[in-house]
Amino acid sequence: MAKRVANKIFDLSSSNKHKWIFIIVILVTIGAFLISGGSYYNRLVKKYDLPLPEVKEMPFRLGLDLLGGTQLVYHADVSAIGANDRDSAVNGTRDVIERRVNAFGISEPNVQVNKTTTGDYRVLVELAGIKDVNEAIKMIGETPLLEFKEEGTGDRVLTEQEKKKMDDYNKQAESKAQEVLGKVLSGGDFAALAKEFSEDKNTKDNGGDLGWITASDNSDIINYVKDLKAGQVTPDLIRESNSLQILKLEDARGKANPFNENEKDKEVKASHILICYQGAEGCQNDLTKEAALDKIKKLKGQASVMNFADLAKKNSDDVGSAAAGGDLGWFNRSAMVKEFSDTVFNQKVGTISDVVETKFGYHIIYKQAERNITEYHIRRIAIGLMTEQDIIGDQKNWKNTELTGKNLERSSVQFNPNSGQPEVALEFDGDGAKMFEDITGRNIGKQVAIFLDGNIISSPVVNDKITGGKAVISGSFNVNEAKELAARLNAGALPIPITLINQQTIGASLGRDSLLASLKAGAIGFLLVVLFMILFYRLPGLLASFSLLVYSLIVLSLFKIFNVTLTLSGMAGFIISIGMAVDANVLIFARLREEIKKGKPLSMALEEGFGRAWPSIRDSNFFTIMTCLILITFSTSVVKGFAITLLIGIIVSMLSAILITRNFLNLIPTVWLERKAWLISGGKKEENN
């Protein structure tokens, strides 16, 4: 009796466990779908006006062969550099190239250093989506520039070379903006184009949406769209100081009154005369409160619509508006203190109010006009322009010296003997030592700055004249930061000649075709696998197919979460991992059939099938995982993409085969399955002797 009760309790506990696992799997599947297919979810919500929140869309990071672009391979000549400094110098060169590529505005650049078996160094530069390849090659090939500067007194101006760089960049930006405008005007999806092309980080991810704004929020933008109809786009590019913009008016409406939901919010245009007194906020005159009241009453008696501005200019104590005849411009209710707002918003247009007292003093108000506040729902695509500030930056108050990276022999990391803090030691050649001595001698108590490629990396204060051609840069950096600084200095001081040895260009259309072909191959392969599993393994095959669908959603969402770069080889790794996930299910179901043929009850056959298949699944996948880790550690970027996607797929496939498929089978009542044995096994049970 006790044993039967215990078995019932155990069965109940096991059943609850499977139900909880099923619920967790469903929740994980929904989450994976929202991450991997967020754009499809948002489209459904919008199309059918569902009362569900939209999710933030996370795009896949596509590699060069899927997005299109250029791959450049450089040979780094390290023959003139000591063996101990070669890795540091090459890595420093890579950092310089990466900074230059980022400044060029290329999306998701990939710069890597590879060392061949013969000891040669290669620098691989992948520029996905780039158009002007020649300009990028020119920029990458420039020698790193290391400069020492002292504090200056005047503003630095652009050189002719810098002006040309800025003009060329802005011409490319305008060409890009015109191309995007053409796509918008020809009926392209504005939100999708904003996500693809806009460089406004604050609105790019949500389709360029600025939300609902009024003229008081941004009068310049409103002036461009106020004459448009809902759904229209500005017909020409809008040139601002640092960007080219395309605006779309989604809708316009009267703004709701925050103080009365039954009314629309209003704004008024008014002028005022203020007479303040001792003790009033911000008051600068010495009038008593009684004298100020007498004065404002006299002005009230004299004031008319015709002379109000003259009276304000001569008498008003509001310095900000007196010169303009007391004009306050357009403002809403919340812009003024309560007493002032209550008066002006309740008086009629064209009238002058009675005396109003606020914390600033006494006022009389001339209400010139009133209007409803209109708010506009606007989207924007912004293409950045290069400005003088982008080039000069924090060099504005720095003056060039003759000391540059060509005078620096080497830099290294050392530790302060007193504090133990890491420092960067500099060693100059003979000419550099003399120049550095002169610079430090005339800048005692001032800063001397070190610039690498136009970016300031250190600006220590000079305590004494430094002789002997050696200097130390100390600061609040750790060991890794000190090593990075030394590497950058060595990259500037010992510029490594790099030679372009290979260039491969992949067009955007070819990349798109590759992506579509990969997706088509994956879809066909998935459907064939599902068909095979269902026909051959019946109900377990059907459940395994659901498990594969969950597996695919989870893997795709992990690609987005961990920002995995998807390449053709990476897609191949993902598709192969699907096959390996099927392989795990095949092992399990083959074992299951064997146990059923031996005459074991279905519940025991399920346990035995999964239990005996697990060691084979574990061992085979373990060795594949080890192979993936080796490829990731020692191979080039193309093979790494394959190995990374395969590794993620294998880890998830083991969980899906053992956890998800098994849980689905355990949720189906065993008694029912016993009666429908043909759904699991097509074979006959072995006869017992």
Buried (B, 14 or more C-beta within 10 A) or exposed (E): EEEEEEEEEEEEEEEEEBEEBBEEBEEBBEBBBBBBBBEEBBEEBEEEEEEEEEBEBBEBBBBBBBBBBBBBBBBBEBEEBEEEBBBBBBBBBBBBBBBBBEBBBBBBBBBBBBEEEEEEBBBBBBBBBBBBBEBBBEBBBEEBBBBBBBEEEEEBEEEEEBEEBBEEBBEBBBEBBBEBBEBBEEEBEBBEBBBBBBBBEEBBBBBBBBEBBBBBEBEEBBEBBEEBEEEEBBEEBBEEEEBBBBBBBBEBEEBBBEEEEEEEBBBBBBBBBBBBBEEBEEBEEEBEBEBBBBBBBEBBEEBEEEEBBEBBBEBBBBEEBBEBBBBBBBBBBEBBEEBBBEBBBEBEEEEBBEBBBBEBBBBBBBBBEBEEBBBBBBBBBBBBBBEBEBBBEEBEBBEBBEBBBBBBBBBBBEEEEEEEBBBBBBBBBEEBBBBBBBBBEEBEEEBBBBBBBBEBBBBBEBEEBBEEBEBEBBBEBEEEBBBBBBBBBBBBBBBBBBEBEEEEBBEEEEBBEBBEEBEEEBEEBBEEBBEBBBEEBBBBBBBBBBBBBBBBBBBBBBBBEEEBBBBBBBBBBBBBBBEBBBBBBBBBBEBBBBBBBEEBEBBEBBBBBBEBBBEBBEEBBEEBBEBBEEBBEEBEBBBBBBBBBBBBBBBBBBBBBBBBBBBBBBEBEBEEBEEEEEBBBEEEEEEEE
